[in-house]
Amino acid sequence: MMLEPLQRPVWKEPMIWLIAGLPAIVVVASFVTYFIAATNPDPLVNAGYHKEGLAPVQDTSKFDRAADLAINGELDIRDGVAEISLAGRMEFMPANLELLLQHPSDAIQDVKVLLTSRGAGVYAGQWPATLIGKRQWILEPEDRSWRLSGAMTLPLTKTYRLSNY
């Protein structure tokens, strides 16, 4: 008596899953990866970088200008108001300052604080009460002629010195 081989459906064969299934999973994973990349693009760098050849290089001219003018300040936060006392060898004090507080990993949590002059090098603006954790900060005038930057941990418990040096 001769036995005939048993015919199984294709989807029950283990080798077909290795041959066709793994590439199909890779195709689906590539579409998922594309969707994630397209809906969550990386934020632009706001630190004055430019490209020389293939390497990104930071433009330090604004920092050098602040150092030449010996610009520094003190940040004090009280009752939801940020106050900066600015000093330096400037011909005239700017009318407004912009303090950018950058979250280390999530650009959606970046905050701009606009500070207006109250005279005698003192600037004030509304401070968001919800800021907690480490932030990179950038302080610039409206004309972007100089820049101070650094890192701070919020909330502040005392007056914070703003300086590049």
C-alpha positions as CSV (number, residue, x, y, z in Angstrom):
1,M,0.0,0.0,0.0
2,M,1.3,3.4,-1.0
3,L,0.8,6.4,1.2
4,E,0.2,9.8,-0.4
5,P,1.9,12.8,1.1
6,L,-0.5,14.9,3.2
7,Q,-1.2,18.2,1.6
8,R,-1.4,21.1,4.1
9,P,-2.5,24.6,3.4
10,V,0.3,27.1,2.6
11,W,-0.2,29.2,5.8
12,K,0.4,26.1,8.0
13,E,3.9,25.6,6.5
14,P,6.6,27.0,8.8
15,M,9.1,27.8,6.0
16,I,6.6,30.1,4.2
17,W,6.5,32.3,7.3
18,L,10.3,32.5,7.3
19,I,10.5,33.3,3.6
20,A,7.6,35.7,3.2
21,G,6.6,36.7,6.8
22,L,9.9,38.3,7.9
23,P,10.2,40.6,4.9
24,A,6.5,41.5,5.3
25,I,7.1,42.5,8.9
26,V,10.1,44.7,7.9
27,V,7.9,46.5,5.3
28,V,5.2,47.2,7.9
29,A,7.9,48.4,10.4
30,S,9.4,50.8,7.8
31,F,6.0,52.4,7.3
32,V,5.6,52.8,11.0
33,T,9.1,54.3,11.3
34,Y,8.3,56.8,8.4
35,F,5.0,57.8,10.1
36,I,6.8,58.5,13.4
37,A,9.6,60.5,11.7
38,A,7.1,62.5,9.6
39,T,4.8,63.4,12.5
40,N,7.5,64.3,15.0
41,P,10.3,66.2,13.2
42,D,13.4,67.3,15.1
43,P,13.3,70.9,16.2
44,L,15.7,73.4,14.6
45,V,18.8,74.3,16.5
46,N,18.7,77.8,17.9
47,A,22.3,78.2,19.0
48,G,23.9,80.0,16.1
49,Y,25.5,77.1,14.2
50,H,26.5,77.1,10.6
51,K,28.0,74.5,8.3
52,E,31.7,74.6,7.2
53,G,32.3,71.7,4.9
54,L,30.6,68.8,6.5
55,A,31.1,69.9,10.1
56,P,28.6,72.1,12.1
57,V,30.5,75.1,13.6
58,Q,29.1,77.5,16.2
59,D,29.2,81.2,15.4
60,T,30.7,82.7,18.5
61,S,30.7,86.3,17.3
62,K,27.6,87.3,19.4
63,F,29.2,85.7,22.5
64,D,32.4,87.5,21.8
65,R,30.6,90.8,21.4
66,A,28.9,90.3,24.8
67,A,32.3,89.5,26.3
68,D,33.9,92.6,24.7
69,L,31.1,94.8,26.2
70,A,31.4,92.9,29.6
71,I,27.6,92.3,29.6
72,N,26.3,90.4,32.5
73,G,23.1,90.4,34.5
74,E,21.2,89.1,37.5
75,L,17.9,87.3,37.2
76,D,15.5,87.4,40.1
77,I,12.0,85.9,40.1
78,R,9.3,87.1,42.5
79,D,5.5,86.6,42.4
80,G,5.4,85.5,38.8
81,V,7.6,88.3,37.5
82,A,11.1,87.9,36.1
83,E,13.4,90.8,36.7
84,I,16.9,91.2,35.1
85,S,19.4,93.8,36.1
86,L,21.7,94.2,33.1
87,A,25.2,95.8,33.2
88,G,28.0,96.3,30.8
89,R,29.9,98.9,28.7
90,M,27.1,99.4,26.2
91,E,26.5,102.9,24.5
92,F,22.8,102.5,25.3
93,M,20.6,99.9,26.9
94,P,18.3,97.9,24.6
95,A,14.5,98.7,24.8
96,N,13.6,95.0,25.2
97,L,15.3,91.7,25.9
98,E,14.3,88.1,25.0
99,L,15.1,85.3,27.4
100,L,14.7,81.9,25.7
101,L,14.4,78.9,28.1
102,Q,15.0,75.7,26.2
103,H,14.0,72.3,27.5
104,P,16.8,69.7,27.0
105,S,14.8,67.2,25.0
106,D,11.3,68.6,24.1
107,A,11.1,71.8,22.0
108,I,7.3,72.0,22.8
109,Q,8.3,72.9,26.3
110,D,10.6,75.8,25.3
111,V,9.5,79.2,26.6
112,K,10.3,82.8,25.5
113,V,10.1,85.5,28.2
114,L,9.9,89.0,26.7
115,L,11.4,91.5,29.1
116,T,10.7,95.3,28.7
117,S,12.9,98.1,30.1
118,R,11.9,99.7,33.4
119,G,14.9,102.1,33.2
120,A,18.4,102.0,34.7
121,G,19.2,98.6,33.1
122,V,16.3,96.8,34.8
123,Y,14.0,94.6,32.7
124,A,10.9,92.8,33.7
125,G,8.5,90.3,32.2
126,Q,5.9,87.7,33.1
127,W,7.4,84.4,34.3
128,P,5.6,81.1,33.7
129,A,5.0,79.4,37.0
130,T,5.1,75.9,35.7
131,L,8.8,75.7,34.8
132,I,10.7,72.9,36.6
133,G,13.9,71.2,35.8
134,K,17.1,71.9,33.9
135,R,16.9,74.5,31.1
136,Q,19.4,76.0,28.7
137,W,18.9,79.8,28.6
138,I,19.7,82.4,25.9
139,L,19.5,86.1,26.6
140,E,19.5,88.5,23.6
141,P,18.4,92.1,22.8
142,E,15.9,92.7,20.0
143,D,18.5,93.5,17.4
144,R,20.4,90.2,18.2
145,S,23.7,92.0,18.4
146,W,25.0,90.0,21.4
147,R,24.1,86.9,23.3
148,L,24.5,85.4,26.7
149,S,23.8,81.8,27.4
150,G,24.1,79.1,30.0
151,A,22.2,76.4,32.0
152,M,20.0,76.7,35.0
153,T,17.8,74.5,37.2
154,L,14.3,75.7,37.9
155,P,12.7,76.8,40.1
156,L,15.3,79.3,41.2
157,T,15.9,79.7,45.0
158,K,18.1,82.7,44.8
159,T,19.3,85.4,42.4
160,Y,20.9,83.8,39.3
161,R,23.9,85.4,37.6
162,L,23.7,85.7,33.8
163,S,27.1,85.7,32.1
164,N,29.2,84.0,29.4
165,Y,32.3,84.1,31.6
